[in-house]
Amino acid sequence: MVVEYAELHRPQFHFTARRNWINDPNGLVFHEGLWHLFFQHNEEAPTWGRMWWGHAVSRDLFHWKQVENALHPDHMGSMFSGSAVVDHDNTAGFGVGALLLFYTAFGAHAEPACPTSQCLAYSTDNGKQWKKYKENPIIGWMEADNRDPKVVWHESSRRWIMALYLEDERYCLLRSSDAKTWKRFQEITLEGESECPDFFPILDDDGAEWWVFAGAGGSYRVGSFDGETFVPETPVLQYEHGRNGYAAQTWSNAPDNRQIQISWMAGGRYPEMPFNQQLSLPVQLSLVGSGKSARLKRWPVRELDVLRIRTVSVARQTISKGQPMIAETDGILLDVSFKVFRQSAKGFYVVARGHPIVFDWDEMTLSVETSGKSKMTEDRPFAKLPETDELGVRLIIDRTSIEVFLDGGSISASFCFLPDGYIHPLVLHSYSSEQIIEDFRLHELDSTWKET
């Protein structure tokens, strides 16, 4: 009998549901020492279908405990994506410090079918029990399948701000003083994007506040927001360059003004497992530059370091065709970092459990074949590499996922995979000529499910 959470293709430090299907992360909020993670969850089958809001809690972003579902389908439909906040000032009247959930009621799943609308639920006991607001919906149908409310507090205007998806590439902003009565005030277009908006403030290196508006596919713009108008400063940029990262959201009320983000790794395959789909590694966002030059960086959260159980270090090694670098490890859960000097080589390959991570120096692209592709991400092009002779690389490898962070997090990419045959878990190869590897560090990681 296979022990739960120890199944063959079960990720060991990425979140998965105990059983059945999950997709978008929802309602991310930190409160009284707990990170709350809600997620789209079909509790009836390992395939997409009617949606509940699953719920898990953690004190460190890695050791998760799945608890009772927070939201269940009702006469208004399935429980589609949304967000969560802490109502510190009791604006909604449910109590100081109440947790508020904003979600889409997907009316096509109701019997009889009804228009899609936006709703509110709340908890006064730090998320143990949830009540739906008796006067739902708080926002009626606008157009198409309007959905995915992301709510954030705007301090200077003393109002709640909601970003909501409308249709095609169009979103809108709404505002409220009580989290119940909302007024629409701006429409935003994010070219090439749809659904699952995120909208949040972030400080640049000089301490100036900027706002980021992002969509499900990992595109975003940085701009200013005064409570009345979001004014983009940058063109449409991309923070997710992998074939499987989708529907990223950030935690609200995170301590120390951290912006912590997690995604659905859409499209991975988990053959005949009791669960289906996984979430990404939590990453910390930072903003470099300002105005038109502002760019987001993503980097694994520091809490990952507590999972390290053994370290292998190599100061410098030359690799060439037929003379690879074979890492001294039997581990399959790995956090690997190094610098590669490409010199005149045409390509560089990291083979993780028989699966190649390809750095094509001629085309200056990164590519990883995935175990499966989601209809939302299948057309994403290969990641473009920076035109530098030296490249910093960090790889986070779980049983079924590879996450790549390059140039200190300027480029990041999420991939799902299934292992192939191999002798050594990690091998670094050069194609055509010599390359130099420096500051190689491999950390074997522990499972987070041992006590589950």
N, C-alpha and C positions, 0 to 999 in steps of 0.2 A: 504494500500500500504506500503510495507517494504521500509524503508529509505536505500539508498545505503550505504554500509559499516556497516550496523547494522543488517544484515541478521543473521539467527539463528546460523549458523556454521562459520561465518566470524571471523577469528582471529582479536583481537583488538589492539595488539601491535607488531604483526609480519606482514611482507610485503606480500600482495597478490595483484594480478592485479585487476583492476576494474572489468573486465570481462574476461572469458575464461582461457585457459591453460597457465601455466608457468612451467619451470623447472630450469635448471642451472643458477646461477648468473654469469654474464659476465661483463667484462669491468669495474671493480671496480676502481674508481679513485677519489681522493680528489683534488679540484682546486678552488681557490679564494672563500673559505668559504663554498663550496657546496660538499657534498658527492654525487657522481654519482653512481647509481645502474642501470646497464643494465641486462637484463634477457632474456632467451629463452622464446618466446611467440608465441603461435598460436592465432592470433587475430580473427580467423574465427570460432573457436569452443572450447568447454571445454575439448577437448581431444588432445593428441599429434598429430602433423601433420606438415605441412610446417611451417618454423620458421622465425619470425621476431626478431629483437632485440628491446624489450620493453625498456623503459627508465623512471626512477624516480629520483628525487633529494630530498635532505634533508639537513638541517643544524645541525641535532642532532642525526642522525642514526635511528630515530624512527618515526618522523612526515614526512612521505613521500608524495610527490606530483607526481603522474604519469603524464608525459608529452608525447609529440608526439613520436611515434616509431622512433628509430634512423636509423635502417637498415631494408630494405625491400628485399624480394626475388627478384632475377633478372635472367638474361639469364645464369648465372653461377650456380644457385641453391638456396637452402635455406640458411639462415644466421645462421650457427651453432656457437658453443661457441668460446670464445676468451677473450681478455684482453684489457686494456687501460693504457696509460701512458701520462704524461705531457712532451712535448719536450722543456725543459727549454733552450737548447742551439741551437735550430733551426737546428738540424742535418738533418731533412727531407726536409727542405727548404720551409715549409708552414708558417713559422713565429715563433718568440720566444713565447713560452708558448702555442703553438698549442696542442690540445688534439688529440692523435692518437689512433684509434681502430684497433686491429688486430683480424681477424675473419676467420672462415672456411667457404668457399663456398661449400656447400654439393651438388655435381654435380648430384647425383641420383635424386634430386628433380627438375632438370632443364629439359626443353623441347627443343630439345632432351637432353637426359642424357649425362653428360660429366664427366671427372675425377674430384675428389675432390681436392681443392687447398686452399692456404692461401692468404688472401687479406688484404688491408689497406684502412681505411677511416680516415678522419680528420675533425676537427672543429677549427675555428679561433675565435669563439664567445662564448667560455665556454660552448659548448655543445648544443647550441640552434639549430644550423643547421649543417648537416653533408654532406660531399662530399666523394664519393668513388674515390680512386686514379685511374686516367685514364689509367694507365699501369698495372692494376691488371691482373693476380695474381702476387704477389711478390715472391711466392714460388709455383712452379708447383707440380703436383702429384709426390709423392715418392713411396708409396706402400699402399695397402689396403685402408682404409678410414682415412688416416693420418689427424689429426685434433687437434683442441683446443689449439691454440698458446697462451702461456703465456710469455709475454715480460717484462723484467726488465732491468734497467740500471746498468751496472757494472762500478763504478766510476774509479777505478784505471786503468783499461784498456781502458776507454773512449769508450765503445761499448755497444750496445744493445745486450742482450742475450735472445734467445727464447727457451723455452721448448716446445716440440711438441710430441704428441702421435703418435706412428706408428702402432703397431699391437700386439696382445697378451699382454705380460708384458713389451713391449719394447717402450722406448721413445728416443728422441735424443735432443741434444743441437745444436743451430745455433747461429751465431753472425753476427752483422752488425754495420757499423759506420754511416749509413744514414737511417736506418729503412726500406729501400727499397730493398737493395741487400744483400742476406743472404748466409752464408757459413756454411755447417754442419761440426761439429768437434768432437762430442762425442756421443756415444750411451749409454743409461742407462737402466738397467733392474730393475724393482720394483716388486718383487715376489708377485703374487696374486692380482696385480692391473691392471687397464686399464683406459684409457682416462683421460681428464681434469687435466693435470699436474698443479701444482703450484710450483714455485721456487723463493725463497726470502731469503735475509739476515736477521739475527736476532742476537742481542747481548746477551751474557750470563751474569750471575751475576757479573762477573769481568770486563765486558765491552768488552770482546773479541768477534769478529765477527765470526759467523758460518752461514752456508747456509742450508736450509731445502728444500728437494725435496719430493713432496707428490703427490699422485694419488687420483682419484675420491672417492675411498672407505674409505679414511681416514688413509691409511698407509703412512708412511714417513720414510726418513732417514736423519740424520744430518751429515754434513761433512764440508770440506773446499772447497773453490773455488777461484782460482786465475785468472779467466778470460780465462784459457786454459783447466783446468780439474776439474771436480767435484770429490772429493775423499771422499766417505762415511766413517764415523767413527763408526756409530752405526749399529746394525742389523735393519731389518725392524720393525718399531714400529707402534703403532696404537693410534691416538688421538680421533677417533670417535668410541664409543662402543654401540651406539643405533641402532635400527632396521630401522631408517628413515633418518639418516644424510648422505648426499651424495654430491659430486661435490663441495666441499668447495673451496673458493677462498679468497685471501687477497686483501685489497685495496692498490693501489700504491699511492705514494706521500702523505701518511697520515702524519699529523703534529706530532711533537715530537717523530719521529721514531717509532710510534706505529704500531704494526702489528695487524690489525683488520680483522677478518675472518667472513664470512657468508656462509651458506650452503643451498642447496635445501633439504627440508624435504620430501624426495621421498616416494610416496606411500600412503600418507594420503587420507582419504575419506571425501567428503564434499557433502552429498546427495542433489541433485537437487538445488545446489547453482549456481549462475551465474558465479562464478569463479571456478577454480580447481587448487589445490596445493598452498603451502606456502613456504616461506623461513624461515630460523632459526633466532634465536636471534643473533645479532652481538656479537662476543666474542673477547676479547683481548688475544693474544698469548704471552707467556713468556717462556724463556728457562732456565731450572734449570740444574745444572751440566755442564760439558764440555766434549769434546771428546767422548769416548765410553759410558760415563755415562749421556750424555745430553738427556733431555726429554722435550717435550713441555707440558705446562699447558694451559688450556683454562678457561676463566672466563668472565662472562657477563660484557659488557662495562659499565663504570661508568655512561654513559648517561641514563641508565635505571632508576637510582635513582630519576630523575625528575618526573617520573610517579607515585611516591608513594603518596597516599592520606590518608591512615590511617594505624596505626601500632599497633600490639598486641604483648606484650612481656611477657614471662614466664621464670623466672630464673631457676627453677628446678621442675621437676615433675616425679614421678615414675608411670610407666604404667605396667599392667600385664594382663593376660588373663581375659577378662570380665570387665576390668577397663581401657578403652582407654583414650587417651587425645583428647578431642573435642575442636578444635580451635574456639575461639569466633569471628566468622566472617560469614557474608552472602555473601561475595565477591566470584567471580569466576575467577578474574584475580589476580594472587598471586605471590609474591616473598617470599619464605619461607626458613629460615635457622635455623639450630640447630645442636647440638652434641648429638649423641646417644651412650650410654654405654651398650653394648649388654649383658654383664655378662654371665649367663649360658643359655640364651634363644636360641631357635632354629630358630626363625624367627621374622622379624619386617616388618610391613605392613603400608604404608601410603596410605590411600584411598582418592583420589582426585575426587570429584564429582562422586562418585560411582565406580571409576576405581582404581584398586590396583597397587601400586608400591611395588614390593616384594624384600626384603632383606633376602635371605636364608643364615642364619649363618652357617648351617651345610655344605652346598656346597660352601659358600663364593661367592655367585653370586647375581647380580642385574638383575631383569627381569621386563619388562612391556609389556603386550599384546598391540598390535597396532591395529588401526582401519583398516589398510591396509598395505600390504607389496609391495615393489618394487622388480622387478626381479634383480635389482642391489645389494640389501642389504638383501635379505630374508635369506641367509645362515649365517649371522653374529652371532657368539655365544653370550651367555649371558656375560655381563661384570663381570670380576673377581674383587672381593672386596679385599682391603688390609687386611692382617692378623694382625689387631690391635684391642684392646679392645674398643677404642674410635674412632668414625668416624664422621667427619664433613660433613654435608649434606646441599646442597642448591638446591631448586626446583623452577623452573620458569614455571608457569602454565597459559596458555592462553585457549581460548575456545576449541581448538582442538589439543593442543600440550603440552607435558611435557618435559622439559629439565632438566637433572640431572647433578649436579657438585659435586664431592666427593673429600675429602682430599685436599681442596684448589684448585681444578681444575686439579689435577693429573689424574683423571678419569672423563670423560664427556660423556653424551649419550643423543641422541635426539629421541623422540618418538612422533608419532601422535596418537590421541585417539578420541573416541566419548564417551560422558558421559553416565552413566547408572543411574538408579534411586538412589536417596540418600535423607537423611534428613539434614545432615550437609556437607558443602562443603569440609571440611578437617578433617580427623580423623586419629590418630596414634594408631596402635594396636600392642600388643606384643603377640607372640605365645609361650606358654609353661611355661614361668616364667617372673619374673620382669626384666624391663630394665629402664634406667634412661635417661630422656631427659633434656638437659641443654641448656641455652642461646637460647631459642626458640624465634624467631622473625618472625612475619608474616606481610608483607606489602601488603595491598590492592593496586592495580594498577589502573590507569585511562586508558581509551581508547585514542588512538592517532588519531582516525578518527572523533572526534567531529566536527571539522571545515571543514571536507571534503565535 
